Amino acid sequence: MASSYFRPSVDAMTGYTPGEQPKPGTKIIKLNTNENPYPPSPKALEVLRTLDSEWLRRYPSPYADDFRHSISKVFGIPHDWIIVGNGSDEILNVVIRACTEVKRKIVYPTPTYVLYRTLAEMQPAQALEVPYGNDFALPIEQLVNAQGAVTFIASPNSPSGHTIPINDLRQLATQLSGVLLIDEAYVDFAEESALPLVKEFPNIIVLRTLSKGYSLAGLRLGFAIANPQLLSGLFKVKDSYNIDAIACAVGTAAMLDQDYKNECARKVKASRVKLAENLEQLGFQVWKSQANFVLVQPPTANAEALYLGLKEKGILVRYFKQPGLADKLRITVGTEEQNQILLMNLASLM
Ligand SMILES: *Cc1c(COP(=O)(O)O)cnc(C)c1O
Protein backbone atom coordinates (compact mmCIF):
# COMPACT_ATOMS: atom_id res chain seq x y z
CA MET A 1 0.00 0.00 0.00
CA ALA A 2 1.28 3.45 -0.86
CA SER A 3 2.13 5.51 2.21
CA SER A 4 0.29 8.50 0.72
CA TYR A 5 -1.75 9.27 -2.36
CA PHE A 6 -0.27 12.76 -2.52
CA ARG A 7 2.89 14.38 -3.78
CA PRO A 8 5.43 14.82 -0.94
CA SER A 9 5.07 18.60 -1.24
CA VAL A 10 1.32 18.33 -0.65
CA ASP A 11 1.79 16.05 2.34
CA ALA A 12 4.28 18.53 3.77
CA MET A 13 2.12 21.66 3.39
CA THR A 14 -0.38 22.89 5.92
CA GLY A 15 -2.80 24.61 3.52
CA TYR A 16 -4.20 28.13 3.69
CA THR A 17 -6.51 29.03 6.55
CA PRO A 18 -9.06 31.58 5.31
CA GLY A 19 -10.63 34.01 7.77
CA GLU A 20 -13.80 32.70 9.42
CA GLN A 21 -16.85 32.98 7.16
CA PRO A 22 -20.13 32.87 9.08
CA LYS A 23 -23.27 32.12 7.05
CA PRO A 24 -24.80 35.22 5.42
CA GLY A 25 -27.64 36.42 7.62
CA THR A 26 -25.83 35.47 10.84
CA LYS A 27 -25.92 38.43 13.17
CA ILE A 28 -22.27 39.19 13.24
CA ILE A 29 -20.06 42.21 12.65
CA LYS A 30 -17.48 40.90 10.25
CA LEU A 31 -14.23 42.87 10.35
CA ASN A 32 -11.83 40.00 9.70
CA THR A 33 -11.39 39.56 5.93
CA ASN A 34 -11.34 43.12 4.57
CA GLU A 35 -14.58 42.98 2.64
CA ASN A 36 -16.10 46.33 1.69
CA PRO A 37 -18.94 47.18 4.10
CA TYR A 38 -21.04 48.74 1.31
CA PRO A 39 -23.09 46.78 -1.26
CA PRO A 40 -21.91 46.32 -4.87
CA SER A 41 -22.83 48.89 -7.54
CA PRO A 42 -26.59 49.01 -8.22
CA LYS A 43 -25.75 48.86 -11.93
CA ALA A 44 -23.90 45.57 -11.42
CA LEU A 45 -26.83 44.16 -9.44
CA GLU A 46 -29.21 45.17 -12.21
CA VAL A 47 -27.15 43.17 -14.73
CA LEU A 48 -27.33 40.18 -12.40
CA ARG A 49 -31.13 40.41 -12.17
CA THR A 50 -31.64 40.66 -15.92
CA LEU A 51 -29.13 38.04 -17.04
CA ASP A 52 -30.00 36.36 -20.37
CA SER A 53 -30.16 32.55 -19.93
CA GLU A 54 -28.41 32.16 -23.28
CA TRP A 55 -25.22 33.35 -21.57
CA LEU A 56 -25.41 30.34 -19.29
CA ARG A 57 -26.13 27.80 -22.04
CA ARG A 58 -22.95 28.73 -23.92
CA TYR A 59 -19.32 28.62 -22.85
CA PRO A 60 -18.09 32.04 -21.77
CA SER A 61 -15.45 34.18 -23.49
CA PRO A 62 -12.08 32.51 -22.73
CA TYR A 63 -10.50 35.89 -21.95
CA ALA A 64 -13.55 37.60 -20.39
CA ASP A 65 -13.42 40.06 -23.26
CA ASP A 66 -16.28 42.37 -22.24
CA PHE A 67 -14.65 42.79 -18.85
CA ARG A 68 -11.22 43.33 -20.42
CA HIS A 69 -12.62 46.04 -22.64
CA SER A 70 -14.24 47.78 -19.67
CA ILE A 71 -10.86 47.82 -17.89
CA SER A 72 -9.23 49.05 -21.06
CA LYS A 73 -11.69 51.94 -21.21
CA VAL A 74 -11.37 52.88 -17.53
CA PHE A 75 -7.56 52.70 -17.35
CA GLY A 76 -6.69 53.68 -20.92
CA ILE A 77 -4.69 50.48 -21.47
CA PRO A 78 -4.90 48.24 -24.57
CA HIS A 79 -6.98 45.12 -23.86
CA ASP A 80 -4.10 42.78 -24.72
CA TRP A 81 -2.21 44.15 -21.70
CA ILE A 82 -4.84 42.60 -19.41
CA ILE A 83 -5.39 39.07 -18.07
CA VAL A 84 -8.48 38.22 -16.03
CA GLY A 85 -8.57 35.71 -13.18
CA ASN A 86 -11.09 33.90 -11.02
CA GLY A 87 -10.16 36.21 -8.17
CA SER A 88 -6.69 37.70 -8.14
CA ASP A 89 -5.70 34.59 -6.16
CA GLU A 90 -6.01 32.58 -9.38
CA ILE A 91 -3.62 34.95 -11.15
CA LEU A 92 -1.07 34.57 -8.34
CA ASN A 93 -1.32 30.84 -8.86
CA VAL A 94 -0.99 31.16 -12.65
CA VAL A 95 2.12 33.35 -12.29
CA ILE A 96 3.71 30.80 -9.98
CA ARG A 97 2.87 27.90 -12.29
CA ALA A 98 4.18 29.77 -15.32
CA CYS A 99 7.42 31.10 -13.79
CA THR A 100 8.59 28.74 -11.06
CA GLU A 101 9.55 25.15 -10.30
CA VAL A 102 11.45 23.40 -7.51
CA LYS A 103 14.70 25.27 -8.11
CA ARG A 104 13.22 28.68 -8.95
CA LYS A 105 12.52 30.85 -5.96
CA ILE A 106 9.51 32.90 -4.96
CA VAL A 107 10.63 35.86 -2.87
CA TYR A 108 8.60 38.32 -0.78
CA PRO A 109 9.02 40.56 2.25
CA THR A 110 7.19 39.52 5.43
CA PRO A 111 4.80 39.89 7.13
CA THR A 112 2.49 39.85 4.11
CA TYR A 113 -0.37 37.96 2.47
CA VAL A 114 -0.05 34.39 3.80
CA LEU A 115 -1.33 32.84 0.58
CA TYR A 116 1.99 33.54 -1.22
CA ARG A 117 3.61 30.89 0.90
CA THR A 118 0.80 28.38 0.45
CA LEU A 119 0.93 28.76 -3.33
CA ALA A 120 4.70 28.25 -3.32
CA GLU A 121 4.37 25.09 -1.23
CA MET A 122 1.76 23.76 -3.64
CA GLN A 123 3.89 24.16 -6.76
CA PRO A 124 6.33 23.26 -5.12
CA ALA A 125 8.76 26.14 -5.40
CA GLN A 126 11.13 27.44 -2.79
CA ALA A 127 9.68 30.39 -0.88
CA LEU A 128 12.28 32.82 0.42
CA GLU A 129 10.91 35.24 3.00
CA VAL A 130 12.78 38.47 3.70
CA PRO A 131 11.66 40.34 6.83
CA TYR A 132 10.68 44.00 6.46
CA GLY A 133 12.97 46.49 8.18
CA ASN A 134 11.91 48.88 10.94
CA ASP A 135 8.79 50.88 10.04
CA PHE A 136 8.25 48.50 7.13
CA ALA A 137 11.16 49.78 5.07
CA LEU A 138 11.50 47.66 1.92
CA PRO A 139 14.65 45.47 2.19
CA ILE A 140 15.61 46.11 -1.45
CA GLU A 141 19.14 44.73 -1.31
CA GLN A 142 18.12 41.43 0.31
CA LEU A 143 15.21 41.02 -2.11
CA VAL A 144 17.53 41.53 -5.08
CA ASN A 145 20.17 39.16 -3.66
CA ALA A 146 17.51 36.47 -3.16
CA GLN A 147 17.19 36.21 -6.97
CA GLY A 148 13.57 35.16 -7.18
CA ALA A 149 12.04 33.94 -10.42
CA VAL A 150 9.11 35.93 -9.04
CA THR A 151 9.12 38.60 -6.32
CA PHE A 152 5.78 39.49 -4.75
CA ILE A 153 5.17 42.88 -3.17
CA ALA A 154 1.74 43.73 -1.79
CA SER A 155 1.18 47.51 -1.81
CA PRO A 156 -0.74 48.48 0.26
CA ASN A 157 0.55 45.51 2.24
CA SER A 158 -1.54 43.30 4.46
CA PRO A 159 -1.63 43.12 7.45
CA SER A 160 0.39 46.34 7.91
CA GLY A 161 -1.56 48.65 5.56
CA HIS A 162 1.57 50.50 4.45
CA THR A 163 2.37 51.30 0.80
CA ILE A 164 5.75 50.94 -0.90
CA PRO A 165 7.14 54.19 -2.39
CA ILE A 166 7.02 54.02 -6.22
CA ASN A 167 10.73 54.80 -6.41
CA ASP A 168 11.55 51.76 -4.27
CA LEU A 169 9.53 49.59 -6.65
CA ARG A 170 11.31 51.15 -9.60
CA GLN A 171 14.69 50.47 -8.03
CA LEU A 172 13.70 46.89 -7.30
CA ALA A 173 12.38 46.24 -10.83
CA THR A 174 15.59 47.63 -12.34
CA GLN A 175 17.78 45.29 -10.33
CA LEU A 176 15.70 42.10 -10.45
CA SER A 177 16.27 39.59 -13.21
CA GLY A 178 12.90 37.87 -12.56
CA VAL A 179 9.31 39.08 -12.51
CA LEU A 180 8.13 41.70 -10.01
CA LEU A 181 4.45 41.25 -9.19
CA ILE A 182 2.91 44.24 -7.39
CA ASP A 183 -0.28 43.12 -5.66
CA GLU A 184 -2.59 46.15 -5.47
CA ALA A 185 -5.60 44.41 -3.89
CA TYR A 186 -6.18 47.50 -1.66
CA VAL A 187 -5.19 50.25 -4.07
CA ASP A 188 -8.73 51.65 -4.27
CA PHE A 189 -8.24 52.95 -0.71
CA ALA A 190 -4.71 54.30 -1.34
CA GLU A 191 -3.31 57.59 -2.62
CA GLU A 192 -1.03 56.18 -5.28
CA SER A 193 -0.73 53.25 -7.70
CA ALA A 194 2.28 51.61 -9.33
CA LEU A 195 0.30 50.99 -12.52
CA PRO A 196 2.31 53.43 -14.70
CA LEU A 197 5.38 51.24 -14.07
CA VAL A 198 4.07 48.45 -16.34
CA LYS A 199 4.89 50.67 -19.34
CA GLU A 200 8.43 51.33 -18.06
CA PHE A 201 9.45 47.80 -17.07
CA PRO A 202 9.13 44.57 -19.08
CA ASN A 203 9.17 42.50 -15.86
CA ILE A 204 6.41 44.22 -13.82
CA ILE A 205 2.89 42.81 -13.37
CA VAL A 206 0.33 44.86 -11.44
CA LEU A 207 -2.44 42.79 -9.85
CA ARG A 208 -5.92 44.10 -9.03
CA THR A 209 -9.13 42.63 -7.60
CA LEU A 210 -12.83 43.48 -7.48
CA SER A 211 -13.09 41.83 -4.05
CA LYS A 212 -12.21 44.85 -1.91
CA GLY A 213 -12.79 48.20 -3.64
CA TYR A 214 -15.77 47.00 -5.71
CA SER A 215 -17.54 45.00 -2.94
CA LEU A 216 -17.54 41.81 -5.05
CA ALA A 217 -15.51 39.28 -3.04
CA GLY A 218 -18.18 36.62 -3.64
CA LEU A 219 -18.04 37.04 -7.43
CA ARG A 220 -14.34 36.01 -7.68
CA LEU A 221 -12.90 38.42 -10.19
CA GLY A 222 -9.41 39.85 -10.46
CA PHE A 223 -7.11 41.04 -13.22
CA ALA A 224 -3.50 41.81 -13.94
CA ILE A 225 -1.83 44.34 -16.19
CA ALA A 226 1.52 43.80 -17.92
CA ASN A 227 3.00 43.92 -21.41
CA PRO A 228 1.59 41.28 -23.79
CA GLN A 229 4.84 39.34 -23.92
CA LEU A 230 4.88 38.86 -20.17
CA LEU A 231 1.21 37.85 -20.25
CA SER A 232 1.74 35.30 -23.05
CA GLY A 233 3.11 32.62 -20.71
CA LEU A 234 0.29 33.23 -18.24
CA PHE A 235 -2.39 32.72 -20.90
CA LYS A 236 -0.92 29.29 -21.66
CA VAL A 237 -1.23 28.20 -18.06
CA LYS A 238 -4.67 29.49 -17.01
CA ASP A 239 -7.81 27.34 -17.27
CA SER A 240 -9.38 27.82 -20.68
CA TYR A 241 -12.71 29.11 -19.32
CA ASN A 242 -11.59 30.53 -16.01
CA ILE A 243 -14.16 33.34 -15.85
CA ASP A 244 -17.82 32.41 -15.79
CA ALA A 245 -20.34 34.38 -17.84
CA ILE A 246 -22.06 35.84 -14.76
CA ALA A 247 -18.83 37.17 -13.26
CA CYS A 248 -17.84 38.67 -16.60
CA ALA A 249 -21.16 40.49 -17.06
CA VAL A 250 -21.54 41.71 -13.48
CA GLY A 251 -17.87 42.69 -13.25
CA THR A 252 -18.10 44.71 -16.45
CA ALA A 253 -20.96 46.81 -15.07
CA ALA A 254 -19.12 47.28 -11.76
CA MET A 255 -15.92 48.35 -13.52
CA LEU A 256 -17.77 50.93 -15.63
CA ASP A 257 -19.43 52.39 -12.50
CA GLN A 258 -16.26 54.07 -11.18
CA ASP A 259 -18.26 56.88 -9.54
CA TYR A 260 -19.98 54.43 -7.21
CA LYS A 261 -16.74 52.60 -6.35
CA ASN A 262 -14.95 55.89 -5.66
CA GLU A 263 -17.76 57.13 -3.43
CA CYS A 264 -17.67 53.93 -1.31
CA ALA A 265 -13.87 54.16 -1.10
CA ARG A 266 -14.14 57.79 0.02
CA LYS A 267 -16.45 56.78 2.87
CA VAL A 268 -14.17 53.91 3.90
CA LYS A 269 -11.12 56.20 3.92
CA ALA A 270 -12.91 58.79 6.06
CA SER A 271 -13.98 56.06 8.49
CA ARG A 272 -10.44 54.67 8.58
CA VAL A 273 -9.07 58.01 9.77
CA LYS A 274 -11.75 58.27 12.45
CA LEU A 275 -11.37 54.65 13.58
CA ALA A 276 -7.60 55.06 13.88
CA GLU A 277 -8.05 58.21 16.01
CA ASN A 278 -10.58 56.50 18.27
CA LEU A 279 -8.37 53.45 18.72
CA GLU A 280 -5.43 55.69 19.60
CA GLN A 281 -7.61 57.37 22.21
CA LEU A 282 -8.16 53.91 23.72
CA GLY A 283 -4.37 53.55 23.96
CA PHE A 284 -3.80 51.35 20.91
CA GLN A 285 -0.76 51.74 18.71
CA VAL A 286 -2.14 52.11 15.18
CA TRP A 287 0.02 51.68 12.07
CA LYS A 288 -0.54 54.18 9.25
CA SER A 289 -2.82 52.48 6.73
CA GLN A 290 -3.63 53.12 3.07
CA ALA A 291 -5.98 50.11 2.97
CA ASN A 292 -9.47 49.33 4.29
CA PHE A 293 -8.12 47.93 7.56
CA VAL A 294 -5.79 48.93 10.38
CA LEU A 295 -3.10 46.95 12.16
CA VAL A 296 -3.20 47.74 15.87
CA GLN A 297 -1.44 46.77 19.06
CA PRO A 298 -3.41 46.96 22.30
CA PRO A 299 -1.77 48.95 25.14
CA THR A 300 -1.65 46.26 27.81
CA ALA A 301 -4.38 43.72 27.14
CA ASN A 302 -3.44 40.56 25.32
CA ALA A 303 -4.37 40.66 21.62
CA GLU A 304 -5.58 37.08 21.50
CA ALA A 305 -7.79 37.61 24.54
CA LEU A 306 -9.30 40.72 22.91
CA TYR A 307 -9.91 38.78 19.69
CA LEU A 308 -11.71 36.03 21.63
CA GLY A 309 -13.64 38.54 23.75
CA LEU A 310 -14.87 40.36 20.65
CA LYS A 311 -15.82 37.07 19.03
CA GLU A 312 -17.98 36.24 22.03
CA LYS A 313 -19.81 39.54 21.42
CA GLY A 314 -20.36 38.67 17.76
CA ILE A 315 -17.54 40.80 16.34
CA LEU A 316 -14.89 39.12 14.19
CA VAL A 317 -11.46 40.70 13.72
CA ARG A 318 -8.31 38.98 12.43
CA TYR A 319 -5.74 37.55 14.82
CA PHE A 320 -2.54 35.99 13.42
CA LYS A 321 -0.77 33.62 15.78
CA GLN A 322 2.61 34.32 14.15
CA PRO A 323 5.94 35.78 15.24
CA GLY A 324 5.73 39.57 15.06
CA LEU A 325 1.92 39.61 14.83
CA ALA A 326 0.77 37.65 17.89
CA ASP A 327 0.47 40.87 19.94
CA LYS A 328 -1.55 42.69 17.23
CA LEU A 329 -4.97 42.65 15.59
CA ARG A 330 -5.99 43.48 12.05
CA ILE A 331 -9.33 45.23 11.98
CA THR A 332 -11.29 45.85 8.77
CA VAL A 333 -12.90 49.30 8.51
CA GLY A 334 -16.66 48.79 8.72
CA THR A 335 -19.57 51.18 8.45
CA GLU A 336 -19.63 54.05 10.96
CA GLU A 337 -22.17 52.11 13.03
CA GLN A 338 -20.10 48.91 13.02
CA ASN A 339 -16.97 50.82 14.00
CA GLN A 340 -18.78 52.45 16.93
CA ILE A 341 -20.01 49.07 18.20
CA LEU A 342 -16.48 47.69 17.88
CA LEU A 343 -15.02 50.62 19.85
CA MET A 344 -17.64 50.30 22.62
CA ASN A 345 -16.90 46.61 23.01
CA LEU A 346 -13.14 47.12 22.98
CA ALA A 347 -13.47 49.77 25.68
CA SER A 348 -15.49 47.45 27.88
CA LEU A 349 -13.15 44.48 27.33
CA MET A 350 -10.12 46.54 28.33
C1 LIG B 1 -7.73 39.96 -0.64
C2 LIG B 1 -6.39 39.86 -1.25
C3 LIG B 1 -6.18 39.23 -2.47
C4 LIG B 1 -7.20 38.29 -3.04
O1 LIG B 1 -8.15 38.80 -3.76
P1 LIG B 1 -9.17 37.91 -4.59
O2 LIG B 1 -9.28 38.69 -5.83
O3 LIG B 1 -10.40 37.88 -3.77
O4 LIG B 1 -8.61 36.53 -4.84
C5 LIG B 1 -4.93 39.28 -3.05
N1 LIG B 1 -3.89 39.88 -2.43
C6 LIG B 1 -4.04 40.46 -1.24
C7 LIG B 1 -2.86 41.11 -0.60
C8 LIG B 1 -5.27 40.45 -0.60
O5 LIG B 1 -5.41 40.97 0.61
The ligand as an SDF file (V2000), in Angstrom:
LIG
                    3D

 15 15  0  0  0  0  0  0  0  0999 V2000
   -7.7330   39.9580   -0.6380 C   0  0  0  0  0  0  0  0  0  0  0  0
   -6.3850   39.8600   -1.2450 C   0  0  0  0  0  0  0  0  0  0  0  0
   -6.1840   39.2290   -2.4670 C   0  0  0  0  0  0  0  0  0  0  0  0
   -7.2000   38.2890   -3.0390 C   0  0  0  0  0  0  0  0  0  0  0  0
   -8.1450   38.7980   -3.7640 O   0  0  0  0  0  0  0  0  0  0  0  0
   -9.1730   37.9130   -4.5930 P   0  0  0  0  0  0  0  0  0  0  0  0
   -9.2780   38.6890   -5.8250 O   0  0  0  0  0  0  0  0  0  0  0  0
  -10.4000   37.8760   -3.7650 O   0  0  0  0  0  0  0  0  0  0  0  0
   -8.6070   36.5330   -4.8420 O   0  0  0  0  0  0  0  0  0  0  0  0
   -4.9290   39.2810   -3.0510 C   0  0  0  0  0  0  0  0  0  0  0  0
   -3.8930   39.8790   -2.4330 N   0  0  0  0  0  0  0  0  0  0  0  0
   -4.0390   40.4600   -1.2370 C   0  0  0  0  0  0  0  0  0  0  0  0
   -2.8640   41.1080   -0.6000 C   0  0  0  0  0  0  0  0  0  0  0  0
   -5.2730   40.4470   -0.6020 C   0  0  0  0  0  0  0  0  0  0  0  0
   -5.4060   40.9720    0.6090 O   0  0  0  0  0  0  0  0  0  0  0  0
  1  2  1  0
  2  3  1  0
  2 14  2  0
  3  4  1  0
  3 10  2  0
  4  5  1  0
  5  6  1  0
  6  7  2  0
  6  8  1  0
  6  9  1  0
 10 11  1  0
 11 12  2  0
 12 13  1  0
 12 14  1  0
 14 15  1  0
M  END
$$$$
